[in-house]
Amino acid sequence: MIRFNVLTLFPELIQPHLEFLPFKRAVEKNAAEYKLWNLRDYALDKRGTVDDKPFGGGTGMLLMPQPIYDALNDIHGESPEDTIKKGGTRVILLSPRGKKYNQKYAEELTKAREVTLICGRYEGVDARVEENYVTDIISIGDYVLSGGEVPALTILESVTRLLPQVIEKEDAVTNESFSNGSLEYPQYTRPEIFKGKKVPDVLLSGNHKEIEKWKKDNSPDA
């Protein structure tokens, strides 16, 4: 079983998704468990302060390192330094400064015992967090979002669906886009003719060898 932790200011943005597939099946099959941690529970004062102005000026606010450090200590039951030193746990900061996420990365994360995702907000996170207390910095694309919750869900789902017994037809996972270095071929269903557009004849032929060749020929490189 793999354990997922999500550290966020807005757990309510993530919680509803966990009630549906593939997350629901992963829990039922004991393939994964999910826990959401509210960063404000580790605020430095009763007002719930977790951010402050950046040194040197600049627009917006940064998440301070102390609340994140304290949360990571609580999540893993040890200091963030010890977590990284021991290995087996991936502590991931979601940031546009990170390495681009892809299917190969998702497959790699399935091997972890525990995955903790830190969702940034505002102008980001104090750099001392990414320099000292995480194992990975990940970006899901070259665009700007308001926070790390959507990227966290992207990683949660892409990793979860690769876990054993989560997807009923497991060959569907191994044969889909990106899994074998190519994109999936075009697919068609009934009716055979729709507004004058016909399904390719080879797919109706029953010739499995020719059908497999057609699928391969029509699967572009990823």
N, C-alpha and C positions, 0 to 999 in steps of 0.2 A: 504493500500500500504506500502511496505517496501522499504526503501532507502538503497542502497549499495554504499559505498565509497571505493575506492582503492587508497592508497597512495603508489606511486612507483616511481622509477627512470626511468622506461621504460614503460610508458602507451601504447606505440605502440605495445608492446607484448600482450596486453590484448584487445585493441580496436577492432581488426578484429573479434574476437570471439563473440562480442556483437551484430554483425549483423546477427547472425544465431539463430536458435532455440536451447534451450528454451528461450533465452534472448529476442529475437525479439517478441515472443508471450507474454511474461510477460509485456513488455512495452505496446503492443497493448491492452492488457486486463487491464491495469492500476493496475497490481498486483505488479509491482516493477519498480524502476528507478535506473539507474547506473551512477555514476560519477567518473571519473578518475582524480586524483590529482598528479601533477608532483612535487616530493620532491625538485627538483632543483629550483623551483619557490620560495623556502623559504631558499635558500642558504645564507650564511653569508657574501659573497663577490661577486663581479662581475664575478669572475672566476667560480662561481657555486659550491663552495666547500661545501660539506655536510658530509665529512668524515675526520677522522684523525687517527693517530697512537694510539694504546692502551697504557695506563699507565702500567708500569711494564714490558713492552716489549711484544713480540709475533709477529707472522707473520700476514700480511694483515692489513687492515684498518677497523675501526668501523664507523658506521653512528652516527653522533653526536646528542645529545638530543635536542639542540635548534631548528634546522630546523623541526624536527618531532613535537615538542611542538607547534611551530608557525603554522604548517600546521593543526594540530588537532584543534587549536583555531579557525582557519579560517573555517574548515570543519563544525564544530558544532556551530559556532557563540558564543562560550563561552570557558572558560578555560578548559583544560582536567580534572582538578580536579572537576569542577562543573558538567561536563558531567557524570563522574562516580558517583558522589554523587546523581544526579537526577535519574539515572536509565533509563531503556527503550532503551538505546543504548549500543550495544556490540562493544567494541573497541578491536580488535584482532590483536595480534602480531604473525606473522607466523615464527616459530622457531623450530629447531630440539629439543630444550629443553622443548617443550610444551607438553600438554596432547594430546594423540592419537585421531585423528579425526575418527568418524564413523557415521553411519546412524542416530543413536539416537541423536548425537550432531547436525546433520543437521536439524532434526525435531525440536529440541529445539530452534535453531536460527530463525526458521520461526515465532516465537512468538515475536521477537524483532521489535521495531519500525524502528530502523536504525542499520546497521551493517557496521563498518569501518574496513577495512583490511590493516594492515601495512606490506608491503613487505620488508623484510630485503635484504641486499646485502653484498658482500665482506665477512668479518669475522663476521658480525652480527650487532647488535644494542647496543648502550650504555645501560648498565644494569639498569640505572635509569629510562629508559622508561618502561621496563617491570615491574619494582618495583612500579611505581607510576601512570602511565598514561594509562594503559590498563586494561580491564576486563578479558581477556582471553589470554592465550598463547597456540597456537595450532601447532601440528606437523601432517603431513599427512603420515609419515612413517619413518622407521629407515634407511634412506639413505640420501646422501648429494646432494643438488641441488645448482645451482649458485645463486639463489635468490628466493624470495617468490611469484613470479608471477604465476608459475604453481600451487602451493598450493592455491593461491587466486582464480584462475579459477576453481579449484576443488571444493572449498567451494561455490563459486558463483553458479555453475551449480547444485550441489547437493541440495542446499537450494531452488533455483529458481524452479526446477521441482516439488517441493512439494507444491508450492503455488497454490491456487484455480484457475482453468481455464487455467493453463499453459499447462498441459498435457490433450489432448482432452478426452481420456478415463481414468478418474481419478482412476478407480479400478485397472488399470495397475500399478499405483504407490503403492497402498496399498498391492498388491499381489506380488510385485517383491522381489528380494533378499534383505535380512537384515531387511525388513520392519516388518516382523512378527517373527523375531528371527531365521529364517532359510534361506538357500540359495534356489534359484529357481530350480525347477525340470528341467530335460533335455527336450528340445523341438525339434520337427521334422516338416518338411514340404515336399512338393512334390520333387522328386518322392517317392512312397512308398518303392521302392527297389532301392538302389544306390550301384553299384558295388558289388552286392550280400548281402548288409547290409539292413535289413528290419526294418521298423518302428514297434515298439512293437504292438502286436495284439490288446491289450486292447484299444489303442488310436484310432483304426479303428472300434471298436465294436459298438459305438453309445450308450453304457451303461454308462450314466453320473455318476452314483453312483460308478461304478468300476473305471472309469477314474479319478474321484476326489480322490479315495483311492490310486490309482497308483501315482498320483501327490504328495500326502502327504507322501507316503512311500518313494518316491524318492527325497524328499527335505531334504538334510542334514542340521544339525544344523549349524548356522553361527558361 
